[in-house]
Amino acid sequence: MDKSRRGKRRIIAAGVVCVTAAVLCAFYGYAVYCGLIQLNNPSQKRYPVRGVDVSHYQGTIDWPVLAAQDLDFAYIKATEGSSHTDEKFAENWEAAKDTGLRIGAYHFFSFDSPGESQLKHFTETVPAFRQMLPPVVDFEFYGDKKVNPPDRETVCAQLDVMLQGLEAHYGVKPVIYATEDTMHLYLEGRYEAYPLWIRSVMKKPDTGNWNWVFWQYTNRKKLNGYEGDETYIDMNVFGGDRDDWEFWSRNYEMG
């Protein structure tokens, strides 16, 4: 009888431990999803230059309010593929100029459209001004592309057209935004001459010998100054100190 009771108690204790662990894991996952816990927390001392990237998902942005929250730069979505223009781009582009932020525009690259038409769409949409940051090509998987990645040489041929055309048009090397997946599969060994903006929201990025210029370290930050379908905003750091930032950002000023 005593052995039977002890066995039952062990089973009950084990059950309590398992339930408690499950509850804690669920709470941790919820806290991460809601941005209460940041998986990445780059040192403010090591990476003092910080910025956001935005699109229509942030809705109407009060740029003076947003800019006042210890930010140095903002990248604004302009175009996607050969024909889509972000509905808030023109409004954001003009309003952001009136802040103290350094701003730039980005294009979401389509694996299904010719590089030439994507280039034309971006350059016709984004007017250059002297202090804008270099244009960015957002090169990441979408839809089923991650499980069915397109042929590397075919994709890179169109990406080459886009990158070379942007450099010729704006007079600066564009930045490539990538995930570690797309970086390793398509970019490594071929595009190291371009500044890299790496997305890694779960851990510190692993980019090998290719030093990143920007690191998107979380997509779960909440700031003041926007009202849209998306509660959160992407946060990024520049890979250097303020002197490095002044040199890098001013070096790319448009002529």
SERO-4910 file (N, C-alpha, C, O; in steps of 0.05 Angstrom, whole numbers):
BEGIN
 pado doro    nc1    nc2    nc3   cac1   cac2   cac3    cc1    cc2    cc3    oc1    oc2    oc3
  Met    A     17    -24      0      0      0      0     17     25      0     12     44    -15
  Asp    A     38     26     18     56     49     19     71     54     -7     74     77    -16
  Lys    A     80     32    -19     94     35    -45     75     46    -66     83     62    -83
  Ser    A     51     36    -65     31     46    -85     26     76    -82     24     90   -101
  Arg    A     24     85    -57     19    113    -52     43    130    -61     40    151    -73
  Arg    A     67    120    -54     91    135    -62     93    137    -93    100    158   -104
  Gly    A     85    116   -107     85    116   -136     66    137   -147     72    151   -166
  Lys    A     42    138   -135     22    157   -144     32    186   -139     27    203   -155
  Arg    A     45    190   -116     55    216   -110     76    225   -130     77    248   -138
  Arg    A     93    206   -137    114    213   -157    101    220   -184    109    239   -197
  Ile    A     80    205   -191     67    211   -217     54    238   -216     55    254   -235
  Ile    A     41    245   -193     28    271   -190     49    293   -190     45    314   -203
  Ala    A     71    289   -176     93    309   -176    104    314   -204    109    336   -212
  Ala    A    108    292   -218    118    294   -245     99    309   -263    107    325   -280
  Gly    A     73    303   -259     53    317   -275     52    347   -269     50    363   -287
  Val    A     55    354   -243     56    382   -236     80    396   -249     77    419   -259
  Val    A    103    383   -248    127    394   -260    123    399   -290    130    420   -301
  Cys    A    111    379   -303    107    381   -332     87    403   -339     92    419   -358
  Val    A     66    405   -323     46    427   -328     58    454   -323     54    472   -339
  Thr    A     73    456   -301     87    482   -295    106    490   -317    107    513   -325
  Ala    A    122    470   -327    141    476   -348    126    485   -374    135    503   -388
  Ala    A    104    471   -380     88    478   -403     77    506   -401     77    522   -421
  Val    A     67    514   -377     56    540   -373     78    561   -376     74    582   -389
  Leu    A    101    556   -364    124    575   -366    133    578   -395    139    601   -404
  Cys    A    134    556   -410    142    558   -438    122    573   -454    129    589   -471
  Ala    A     96    569   -449     75    583   -463     76    613   -457     73    630   -475
  Phe    A     81    620   -431     83    648   -423    107    660   -437    106    683   -446
  Tyr    A    130    646   -437    154    656   -450    149    662   -479    157    682   -490
  Gly    A    137    642   -493    131    646   -521    113    669   -526    116    684   -545
  Tyr    A     93    672   -509     74    695   -511     89    721   -507     84    741   -521
  Ala    A    106    722   -487    121    746   -480    140    754   -503    143    778   -509
  Val    A    152    734   -516    169    740   -539    153    751   -562    160    770   -575
  Tyr    A    130    737   -567    112    746   -590    102    774   -586    100    789   -605
  Cys    A     96    781   -561     85    807   -555    107    829   -552    100    852   -548
  Gly    A    132    820   -553    153    840   -550    160    847   -521    176    865   -516
  Leu    A    148    832   -502    155    837   -474    183    827   -468    197    838   -450
  Ile    A    192    807   -482    219    796   -479    233    799   -507    222    789   -526
  Gln    A    256    812   -508    271    814   -532    293    793   -533    310    792   -516
  Leu    A    292    776   -553    312    755   -556    340    767   -561    360    757   -551
  Asn    A    340    789   -576    365    803   -581    364    830   -567    343    844   -567
  Asn    A    385    838   -555    387    864   -541    414    876   -545    430    876   -527
  Pro    A    420    886   -569    447    896   -575    454    919   -556    438    936   -549
  Ser    A    479    918   -549    490    938   -530    487    967   -541    496    972   -564
  Gln    A    475    984   -526    472   1012   -534    500   1025   -537    504   1042   -554
  Lys    A    519   1017   -520    546   1028   -521    560   1019   -546    574   1034   -560
  Arg    A    557    993   -553    570    982   -576    557    991   -602    571    995   -622
  Tyr    A    530    993   -602    516   1000   -626    497   1024   -620    473   1020   -616
  Pro    A    508   1048   -618    492   1071   -610    474   1082   -632    455   1096   -626
  Val    A    479   1075   -657    463   1085   -680    440   1066   -686    445   1043   -693
  Arg    A    416   1075   -684    392   1058   -686    372   1070   -705    370   1094   -709
  Gly    A    356   1052   -717    336   1062   -736    314   1041   -740    315   1019   -730
  Val    A    294   1050   -755    271   1033   -761    268   1029   -791    279   1044   -807
  Asp    A    252   1009   -799    243   1008   -826    213   1005   -825    202    990   -809
  Val    A    199   1019   -843    170   1021   -842    157   1017   -869    171   1018   -890
  Ser    A    131   1011   -869    115   1008   -893     87   1017   -886     82   1028   -865
  His    A     68   1011   -905     41   1019   -900     29   1004   -876      8   1013   -865
  Tyr    A     41    983   -867     31    967   -844     31    984   -819     15    979   -801
  Gln    A     49   1004   -817     49   1022   -794     28   1043   -796     25   1059   -777
  Gly    A     14   1044   -818     -8   1063   -821      2   1092   -823     23   1097   -834
  Thr    A    -13   1110   -811     -5   1138   -810     16   1142   -789     12   1136   -766
  Ile    A     38   1153   -797     61   1158   -779     64   1187   -772     64   1204   -790
  Asp    A     65   1192   -746     71   1219   -737    102   1220   -735    114   1213   -715
  Trp    A    114   1230   -756    143   1228   -758    159   1243   -737    179   1233   -727
  Pro    A    150   1267   -728    165   1280   -706    164   1264   -681    184   1263   -666
  Val    A    141   1251   -675    139   1235   -651    157   1210   -653    172   1203   -635
  Leu    A    156   1197   -676    172   1173   -681    202   1180   -679    218   1166   -666
  Ala    A    210   1201   -692    238   1209   -694    250   1216   -667    274   1214   -663
  Ala    A    234   1225   -649    243   1235   -623    251   1212   -604    259   1217   -581
  Gln    A    248   1187   -612    252   1164   -594    279   1151   -598    281   1127   -603
  Asp    A    300   1168   -597    327   1158   -597    333   1143   -623    347   1122   -623
  Leu    A    324   1154   -646    328   1142   -672    346   1160   -688    346   1184   -685
  Asp    A    362   1147   -706    380   1162   -724    372   1160   -753    378   1178   -769
  Phe    A    359   1138   -761    352   1134   -789    326   1118   -792    317   1105   -773
  Ala    A    315   1120   -816    291   1105   -823    292   1098   -852    298   1114   -869
  Tyr    A    286   1073   -858    283   1064   -885    253   1059   -890    239   1048   -874
  Ile    A    244   1069   -913    215   1069   -920    211   1052   -944    224   1055   -965
  Lys    A    191   1034   -942    185   1017   -966    174   1035   -988    156   1051   -984
  Ala    A    185   1031  -1012    176   1046  -1035    161   1028  -1054    138   1033  -1061
  Thr    A    174   1006  -1063    163    990  -1085    167    960  -1079    182    952  -1062
  Glu    A    153    945  -1096    155    916  -1094    150    905  -1123    131    912  -1136
  Gly    A    169    888  -1132    166    876  -1158    166    898  -1180    180    918  -1177
  Ser    A    151    893  -1201    152    911  -1224    130    932  -1225    130    950  -1242
  Ser    A    110    930  -1206     88    948  -1208     76    958  -1182     62    978  -1182
  His    A     81    944  -1160     68    952  -1135     84    975  -1121    108    973  -1118
  Thr    A     69    995  -1113     80   1018  -1098     67   1018  -1071     43   1017  -1069
  Asp    A     83   1020  -1050     72   1022  -1023     54   1046  -1021     62   1069  -1028
  Glu    A     29   1042  -1012      9   1064  -1012     17   1087   -994      6   1109   -998
  Lys    A     35   1083   -975     42   1105   -957     70   1117   -964     79   1135   -950
  Phe    A     82   1108   -986    109   1116   -991    112   1146   -994    128   1159   -981
  Ala    A     97   1158  -1013     99   1186  -1019     95   1203   -994    110   1222   -989
  Glu    A     75   1196   -979     68   1211   -954     91   1208   -934    100   1228   -922
  Asn    A    101   1184   -930    123   1180   -911    149   1193   -920    163   1205   -904
  Trp    A    154   1192   -946    179   1203   -957    181   1233   -952    202   1243   -944
  Glu    A    159   1247   -957    160   1276   -954    160   1284   -924    174   1302   -917
  Ala    A    144   1270   -908    142   1277   -880    168   1271   -865    176   1286   -848
  Ala    A    181   1249   -872    205   1241   -858    228   1260   -864    246   1263   -847
  Lys    A    228   1273   -886    249   1292   -893    250   1316   -874    271   1328   -870
  Asp    A    227   1322   -861    226   1345   -843    235   1338   -815    234   1355   -797
  Thr    A    245   1314   -811    255   1307   -784    286   1307   -785    298   1313   -806
  Gly    A    298   1301   -763    327   1300   -763    338   1273   -771    362   1268   -769
  Leu    A    321   1255   -779    329   1228   -787    343   1228   -814    335   1243   -832
  Arg    A    362   1210   -818    372   1204   -844    353   1183   -856    347   1163   -842
  Ile    A    344   1186   -880    324   1168   -891    333   1156   -917    348   1168   -932
  Gly    A    322   1133   -923    327   1119   -948    302   1103   -956    283   1100   -940
  Ala    A    302   1093   -980    279   1077   -990    288   1049   -997    311   1044  -1004
  Tyr    A    269   1030   -994    276   1003  -1001    256    991  -1021    232    998  -1022
  His    A    266    971  -1036    250    957  -1056    249    927  -1048    270    915  -1043
  Phe    A    225    916  -1048    222    887  -1042    226    872  -1069    209    874  -1087
  Phe    A    247    857  -1070    254    843  -1095    236    819  -1101    231    803  -1083
  Ser    A    227    817  -1126    211    795  -1134    227    775  -1150    242    783  -1169
  Phe    A    225    749  -1143    239    728  -1158    224    722  -1184    234    707  -1200
  Asp    A    201    734  -1188    184    728  -1210    182    750  -1231    167    748  -1250
  Ser    A    198    772  -1227    197    794  -1246    225    801  -1256    244    796  -1242
  Pro    A    227    811  -1281    253    818  -1292    266    841  -1276    252    859  -1266
  Gly    A    292    839  -1273    306    860  -1258    303    887  -1271    302    907  -1257
  Glu    A    302    888  -1297    300    913  -1311    274    928  -1304    274    952  -1300
  Ser    A    252    914  -1304    226    927  -1298    224    935  -1269    212    955  -1262
  Gln    A    236    919  -1251    237    926  -1223    253    951  -1218    246    969  -1203
  Leu    A    276    953  -1232    293    976  -1230    278   1001  -1240    279   1022  -1227
  Lys    A    265    999  -1262    250   1022  -1273    229   1031  -1254    225   1055  -1251
  His    A    215   1012  -1242    193   1019  -1224    204   1034  -1200    192   1054  -1191
  Phe    A    226   1025  -1189    238   1039  -1165    248   1066  -1172    242   1086  -1158
  Thr    A    263   1069  -1193    275   1095  -1200    255   1115  -1208    259   1139  -1204
  Glu    A    232   1106  -1219    211   1125  -1225    194   1133  -1201    180   1153  -1201
  Thr    A    197   1118  -1180    181   1123  -1155    197   1139  -1135    185   1155  -1120
  Val    A    223   1135  -1133    239   1146  -1112    257   1169  -1123    277   1164  -1135
  Pro    A    249   1194  -1118    265   1217  -1126    289   1220  -1108    286   1220  -1083
  Ala    A    312   1224  -1119    336   1227  -1102    338   1255  -1091    328   1274  -1103
  Phe    A    349   1257  -1067    356   1283  -1056    383   1279  -1042    391   1257  -1036
  Arg    A    397   1301  -1037    425   1300  -1031    432   1282  -1007    452   1267  -1008
  Gln    A    417   1284   -985    425   1270   -961    410   1243   -957    410   1233   -935
  Met    A    398   1233   -977    384   1207   -974    405   1185   -970    428   1187   -980
  Leu    A    397   1164   -956    415   1141   -953    413   1123   -978    395   1126   -994
  Pro    A    433   1106   -982    433   1089  -1006    407   1072  -1008    397   1064   -988
  Pro    A    398   1068  -1032    374   1051  -1036    380   1022  -1026    403   1013  -1026
  Val    A    359   1008  -1019    361    981  -1008    345    962  -1025    322    968  -1033
  Val    A    356    939  -1031    341    917  -1044    336    896  -1023    354    883  -1012
  Asp    A    310    893  -1016    302    873   -996    300    846  -1010    282    841  -1026
  Phe    A    319    829  -1004    322    803  -1018    317    780   -998    335    770   -986
  Glu    A    292    773   -996    284    751   -978    263    734   -991    250    741  -1011
  Phe    A    259    710   -980    239    692   -990    211    702   -984    207    716   -965
  Tyr    A    192    694  -1001    164    699   -996    148    675  -1008    159    660  -1024
  Gly    A    124    672   -999    107    650  -1010    121    623  -1004    129    617   -982
  Asp    A    123    607  -1025    135    581  -1022    165    580  -1031    176    559  -1035
  Lys    A    176    604  -1034    204    605  -1045    224    592  -1026    245    582  -1035
  Lys    A    219    593  -1000    238    581   -982    240    550   -985    261    539   -983
  Val    A    217    538   -989    217    509   -993    222    501  -1022    230    478  -1027
  Asn    A    218    519  -1040    224    515  -1068    241    538  -1079    231    553  -1096
  Pro    A    266    540  -1070    282    563  -1079    288    563  -1108    296    543  -1120
  Pro    A    284    586  -1121    290    588  -1150    319    584  -1156    336    587  -1138
  Asp    A    326    578  -1181    353    573  -1190    371    597  -1184    363    620  -1190
  Arg    A    394    592  -1172    412    613  -1164    421    631  -1187    420    655  -1185
  Glu    A    430    619  -1208    441    635  -1230    420    652  -1243    425    675  -1251
  Thr    A    396    641  -1245    374    656  -1258    366    680  -1240    363    702  -1251
  Val    A    365    676  -1214    358    698  -1196    380    719  -1195    374    743  -1197
  Cys    A    405    710  -1193    427    729  -1191    430    746  -1217    439    769  -1215
  Ala    A    423    735  -1239    425    750  -1264    406    774  -1263    413    796  -1272
  Gln    A    382    770  -1252    363    792  -1250    370    811  -1227    366    835  -1229
  Leu    A    381    800  -1205    390    817  -1183    413    834  -1192    415    857  -1184
  Asp    A    431    824  -1209    453    840  -1219    443    864  -1235    453    886  -1231
  Val    A    422    860  -1251    411    882  -1266    400    904  -1247    405    927  -1252
  Met    A    387    895  -1226    375    914  -1207    397    929  -1192    396    954  -1191
  Leu    A    417    915  -1182    438    928  -1166    455    947  -1183    460    969  -1175
  Gln    A    463    938  -1206    480    954  -1223    464    979  -1233    476   1000  -1236
  Gly    A    439    975  -1239    422    997  -1248    418   1018  -1226    418   1042  -1232
  Leu    A    414   1009  -1202    411   1028  -1180    437   1044  -1175    435   1068  -1171
  Glu    A    459   1031  -1177    485   1045  -1173    489   1066  -1195    498   1088  -1190
  Ala    A    482   1058  -1219    485   1077  -1241    466   1101  -1238    474   1124  -1244
  His    A    442   1096  -1229    422   1117  -1228    427   1136  -1204    425   1160  -1208
  Tyr    A    433   1125  -1181    435   1141  -1157    464   1149  -1150    469   1166  -1133
  Gly    A    483   1136  -1163    511   1142  -1159    523   1131  -1134    545   1139  -1125
  Val    A    510   1111  -1121    520   1098  -1097    515   1068  -1099    496   1059  -1113
  Lys    A    531   1052  -1085    525   1024  -1084    501   1019  -1066    500   1029  -1044
  Pro    A    481   1005  -1076    457    999  -1059    464    979  -1038    484    964  -1039
  Val    A    448    979  -1017    450    960   -995    433    935  -1001    411    938  -1013
  Ile    A    442    912   -994    426    888   -997    416    879   -970    432    874   -952
  Tyr    A    390    878   -966    377    867   -942    372    838   -947    360    830   -967
  Ala    A    380    821   -928    377    792   -932    373    778   -906    381    788   -885
  Thr    A    361    754   -908    361    736   -885    386    718   -887    400    718   -908
  Glu    A    392    703   -866    415    685   -868    410    664   -890    429    655   -903
  Asp    A    385    656   -894    379    636   -915    386    647   -942    400    633   -957
  Thr    A    376    670   -949    381    680   -976    410    689   -979    421    687  -1001
  Met    A    422    698   -958    450    706   -959    468    682   -966    484    683   -985
  His    A    464    660   -952    481    636   -956    475    623   -983    493    613   -997
  Leu    A    449    623   -991    442    608  -1016    448    624  -1041    456    612  -1061
  Tyr    A    446    651  -1040    449    666  -1065    472    686  -1065    484    691  -1086
  Leu    A    477    699  -1042    494    722  -1042    523    717  -1035    541    731  -1046
  Glu    A    528    698  -1018    555    693  -1009    574    686  -1032    567    671  -1050
  Gly    A    598    698  -1031    617    693  -1052    613    708  -1077    628    705  -1096
  Arg    A    593    726  -1078    587    740  -1103    581    770  -1099    586    786  -1117
  Tyr    A    570    777  -1076    561    804  -1072    574    819  -1048    563    838  -1038
  Glu    A    597    809  -1039    609    821  -1016    618    850  -1020    624    864  -1000
  Ala    A    618    859  -1044    626    887  -1049    603    906  -1041    607    930  -1039
  Tyr    A    579    895  -1037    556    911  -1029    552    912   -999    558    892   -985
  Pro    A    543    935   -988    537    935   -959    514    916   -953    495    913   -968
  Leu    A    517    902   -931    498    881   -923    481    890   -899    491    900   -879
  Trp    A    455    886   -902    436    891   -880    424    863   -874    409    852   -890
  Ile    A    430    852   -851    423    825   -845    399    825   -825    399    840   -806
  Arg    A    380    808   -830    358    803   -812    364    778   -795    369    757   -806
  Ser    A    363    781   -769    367    759   -751    354    766   -724    366    779   -707
  Val    A    329    758   -721    313    766   -698    313    746   -675    302    751   -654
  Met    A    326    723   -679    327    702   -659    354    701   -644    356    692   -622
  Lys    A    375    711   -658    402    709   -646    420    729   -661    411    743   -679
  Lys    A    445    731   -652    464    748   -666    469    737   -694    469    713   -697
  Pro    A    472    754   -714    475    744   -741    502    731   -746    522    738   -734
  Asp    A    501    711   -763    525    697   -772    529    702   -801    517    690   -818
  Thr    A    547    721   -808    552    728   -836    580    722   -845    589    732   -866
  Gly    A    594    706   -829    621    698   -837    640    721   -840    642    738   -822
  Asn    A    654    723   -863    673    744   -868    661    769   -880    674    789   -885
  Trp    A    635    769   -884    620    792   -896    609    809   -873    589    802   -861
  Asn    A    623    830   -867    614    847   -844    589    862   -851    587    875   -872
  Trp    A    569    860   -834    544    874   -839    546    903   -832    561    911   -814
  Val    A    530    919   -846    527    948   -841    503    953   -823    505    970   -805
  Phe    A    481    939   -828    457    941   -812    449    913   -802    453    893   -816
  Trp    A    438    913   -778    427    888   -767    399    893   -757    395    909   -739
  Gln    A    379    880   -770    352    881   -760    350    860   -738    349    836   -743
  Tyr    A    349    870   -713    351    851   -690    324    844   -678    323    824   -663
  Thr    A    303    858   -685    277    850   -675    255    862   -693    258    883   -706
  Asn    A    233    847   -695    209    856   -709    186    859   -690    163    859   -697
  Arg    A    193    861   -664    173    862   -643    177    886   -624    173    883   -600
  Lys    A    184    909   -635    188    933   -619    162    949   -620    150    952   -641
  Lys    A    155    961   -598    132    980   -597    143   1008   -592    156   1013   -572
  Leu    A    137   1026   -610    144   1054   -606    119   1071   -609     98   1062   -617
  Asn    A    121   1096   -601     99   1115   -605    101   1128   -632    122   1130   -644
  Gly    A     78   1137   -642     79   1153   -666     68   1141   -692     71   1152   -713
  Tyr    A     54   1118   -689     42   1106   -713     17   1091   -705     15   1080   -683
  Glu    A     -1   1089   -724    -26   1075   -720    -33   1060   -745    -41   1072   -765
  Gly    A    -31   1034   -745    -36   1019   -768    -44    990   -761    -49    984   -738
  Asp    A    -45    973   -782    -52    945   -777    -31    931   -761    -36    912   -747
  Glu    A     -6    940   -763     16    928   -749     23    943   -723     28    967   -723
  Thr    A     21    928   -701     27    939   -675     57    945   -671     65    963   -657
  Tyr    A     73    928   -684    102    929   -679    117    943   -701    105    949   -723
  Ile    A    142    948   -696    159    961   -716    186    947   -715    195    938   -694
  Asp    A    200    946   -738    226    933   -740    247    952   -730    247    976   -736
  Met    A    266    941   -714    288    957   -703    314    947   -714    318    923   -718
  Asn    A    332    966   -719    358    960   -731    380    975   -717    376    997   -706
  Val    A    404    964   -719    428    979   -710    448    981   -733    448    964   -751
  Phe    A    464   1002   -732    486   1005   -750    510    992   -738    514    994   -714
  Gly    A    527    980   -754    550    964   -744    574    980   -738    596    972   -746
  Gly    A    572   1002   -724    595   1018   -717    587   1039   -697    564   1040   -687
  Asp    A    606   1057   -690    600   1079   -671    590   1103   -687    586   1102   -711
  Arg    A    587   1125   -673    576   1149   -686    595   1161   -706    587   1172   -727
  Asp    A    621   1159   -701    640   1169   -721    639   1152   -746    640   1163   -769
  Asp    A    636   1126   -743    634   1108   -766    608   1115   -782    608   1116   -806
  Trp    A    587   1121   -767    561   1128   -780    564   1153   -796    554   1155   -819
  Glu    A    576   1174   -784    579   1199   -799    595   1195   -824    589   1206   -845
  Phe    A    616   1179   -822    633   1174   -846    617   1158   -867    617   1165   -890
  Trp    A    604   1137   -858    590   1119   -877    566   1134   -890    563   1133   -914
  Ser    A    550   1146   -874    525   1159   -885    532   1183   -902    519   1188   -922
  Arg    A    551   1199   -894    558   1223   -909    573   1215   -935    571   1229   -955
  Asn    A    587   1194   -933    603   1185   -957    584   1177   -980    592   1177  -1003
  Tyr    A    559   1170   -973    540   1161   -993    521   1183  -1002    502   1178  -1016
  Glu    A    526   1208   -993    508   1229  -1001    508   1232  -1032    528   1229  -1045
  Met    A    484   1238  -1042    481   1241  -1071    495   1266  -1081    496   1287  -1067
  Gly    A    506   1265  -1104    518   1288  -1116    497   1306  -1129    504   1327  -1141
***
